[in-house]
């Protein structure tokens, strides 16, 4: 039984060999930098009138998507998976977001239509 657990440990270590401490700290630093940029925009740029609110919202969305990519790719180890799995998950995620946006647009239209009648 101890031999079996030894083999599992060796296999587990080999799977995630792409993530060493330096890479983890680099990704954590990138996530911290993106978060700091978001705070600067929220607490200084938009209230100070340097960036309009609607532009700030698009910047927030873009920065949040970049953070989501880094979290999923490195901390959830998707970057080290096979290309087929990466594509399957990415395409599925894009379709889910697309359908959510379509339903929000349709819901807004129905809300306006129902209020007028």
One Martini backbone bead per residue (centre of mass of N, CA, C, O) as a GRO file, in nm:
protein
  117
    1UNK     BB    1   0.056   0.063  -0.019
    2UNK     BB    2   0.302   0.259  -0.009
    3UNK     BB    3   0.371   0.230  -0.309
    4UNK     BB    4   0.115   0.359  -0.423
    5UNK     BB    5   0.148   0.645  -0.291
    6UNK     BB    6   0.422   0.700  -0.424
    7UNK     BB    7   0.316   0.705  -0.718
    8UNK     BB    8   0.110   0.933  -0.681
    9UNK     BB    9   0.309   1.153  -0.600
   10UNK     BB   10   0.481   1.149  -0.858
   11UNK     BB   11   0.249   1.208  -1.053
   12UNK     BB   12   0.153   1.475  -0.926
   13UNK     BB   13   0.421   1.630  -0.965
   14UNK     BB   14   0.439   1.605  -1.283
   15UNK     BB   15   0.176   1.758  -1.366
   16UNK     BB   16   0.280   2.044  -1.195
   17UNK     BB   17   0.569   2.149  -1.307
   18UNK     BB   18   0.492   2.445  -1.428
   19UNK     BB   19   0.452   2.526  -1.110
   20UNK     BB   20   0.633   2.747  -0.957
   21UNK     BB   21   0.709   2.987  -0.736
   22UNK     BB   22   0.773   3.209  -0.944
   23UNK     BB   23   0.508   3.186  -1.106
   24UNK     BB   24   0.314   3.241  -0.877
   25UNK     BB   25   0.427   3.526  -0.808
   26UNK     BB   26   0.381   3.649  -1.085
   27UNK     BB   27   0.073   3.611  -1.096
   28UNK     BB   28   0.014   3.757  -0.830
   29UNK     BB   29   0.131   4.028  -0.927
   30UNK     BB   30  -0.061   4.072  -1.163
   31UNK     BB   31  -0.322   4.067  -0.994
   32UNK     BB   32  -0.240   4.306  -0.813
   33UNK     BB   33  -0.208   4.517  -1.037
   34UNK     BB   34  -0.495   4.503  -1.146
   35UNK     BB   35  -0.632   4.579  -0.879
   36UNK     BB   36  -0.494   4.855  -0.851
   37UNK     BB   37  -0.614   4.975  -1.108
   38UNK     BB   38  -0.908   4.949  -1.022
   39UNK     BB   39  -0.882   5.133  -0.773
   40UNK     BB   40  -0.789   5.387  -0.921
   41UNK     BB   41  -1.038   5.416  -1.095
   42UNK     BB   42  -1.255   5.415  -0.861
   43UNK     BB   43  -1.103   5.646  -0.659
   44UNK     BB   44  -0.993   5.863  -0.897
   45UNK     BB   45  -1.078   5.877  -1.203
   46UNK     BB   46  -1.390   5.895  -1.186
   47UNK     BB   47  -1.433   6.111  -0.955
   48UNK     BB   48  -1.224   6.320  -1.108
   49UNK     BB   49  -1.292   6.304  -1.434
   50UNK     BB   50  -1.079   6.134  -1.617
   51UNK     BB   51  -1.316   5.917  -1.641
   52UNK     BB   52  -1.577   5.790  -1.764
   53UNK     BB   53  -1.804   5.565  -1.659
   54UNK     BB   54  -1.835   5.390  -1.922
   55UNK     BB   55  -1.532   5.343  -1.957
   56UNK     BB   56  -1.479   5.216  -1.679
   57UNK     BB   57  -1.657   4.966  -1.726
   58UNK     BB   58  -1.489   4.847  -1.961
   59UNK     BB   59  -1.230   4.824  -1.800
   60UNK     BB   60  -1.335   4.634  -1.582
   61UNK     BB   61  -1.411   4.402  -1.768
   62UNK     BB   62  -1.131   4.354  -1.889
   63UNK     BB   63  -0.977   4.310  -1.620
   64UNK     BB   64  -1.153   4.073  -1.523
   65UNK     BB   65  -1.087   3.883  -1.760
   66UNK     BB   66  -0.784   3.871  -1.706
   67UNK     BB   67  -0.805   3.757  -1.421
   68UNK     BB   68  -0.963   3.503  -1.496
   69UNK     BB   69  -0.747   3.382  -1.676
   70UNK     BB   70  -0.521   3.352  -1.463
   71UNK     BB   71  -0.676   3.176  -1.264
   72UNK     BB   72  -0.750   2.944  -1.458
   73UNK     BB   73  -0.471   2.884  -1.589
   74UNK     BB   74  -0.290   2.858  -1.315
   75UNK     BB   75  -0.465   2.779  -1.049
   76UNK     BB   76  -0.643   2.558  -1.235
   77UNK     BB   77  -0.449   2.433  -1.470
   78UNK     BB   78  -0.538   2.484  -1.779
   79UNK     BB   79  -0.264   2.541  -1.927
   80UNK     BB   80  -0.177   2.217  -1.876
   81UNK     BB   81  -0.368   2.125  -2.075
   82UNK     BB   82  -0.524   2.021  -2.330
   83UNK     BB   83  -0.647   2.173  -2.607
   84UNK     BB   84  -0.930   2.044  -2.616
   85UNK     BB   85  -1.018   2.129  -2.331
   86UNK     BB   86  -0.974   2.430  -2.363
   87UNK     BB   87  -1.175   2.470  -2.598
   88UNK     BB   88  -1.428   2.354  -2.469
   89UNK     BB   89  -1.440   2.554  -2.230
   90UNK     BB   90  -1.426   2.822  -2.386
   91UNK     BB   91  -1.670   2.788  -2.575
   92UNK     BB   92  -1.878   2.741  -2.353
   93UNK     BB   93  -1.835   3.011  -2.207
   94UNK     BB   94  -1.909   3.194  -2.444
   95UNK     BB   95  -2.201   3.090  -2.480
   96UNK     BB   96  -2.303   3.160  -2.199
   97UNK     BB   97  -2.253   3.463  -2.217
   98UNK     BB   98  -2.420   3.511  -2.470
   99UNK     BB   99  -2.694   3.414  -2.346
  100UNK     BB  100  -2.704   3.616  -2.118
  101UNK     BB  101  -2.706   3.869  -2.293
  102UNK     BB  102  -2.961   3.800  -2.453
  103UNK     BB  103  -3.151   3.786  -2.204
  104UNK     BB  104  -3.108   4.076  -2.110
  105UNK     BB  105  -3.212   4.211  -2.366
  106UNK     BB  106  -3.489   4.075  -2.369
  107UNK     BB  107  -3.575   4.168  -2.086
  108UNK     BB  108  -3.562   4.471  -2.151
  109UNK     BB  109  -3.769   4.468  -2.376
  110UNK     BB  110  -4.006   4.351  -2.211
  111UNK     BB  111  -4.014   4.573  -2.001
  112UNK     BB  112  -4.076   4.806  -2.196
  113UNK     BB  113  -4.326   4.677  -2.329
  114UNK     BB  114  -4.498   4.641  -2.064
  115UNK     BB  115  -4.498   4.946  -1.977
  116UNK     BB  116  -4.659   5.050  -2.245
  117UNK     BB  117  -4.926   4.845  -2.184
   0.00000   0.00000   0.00000
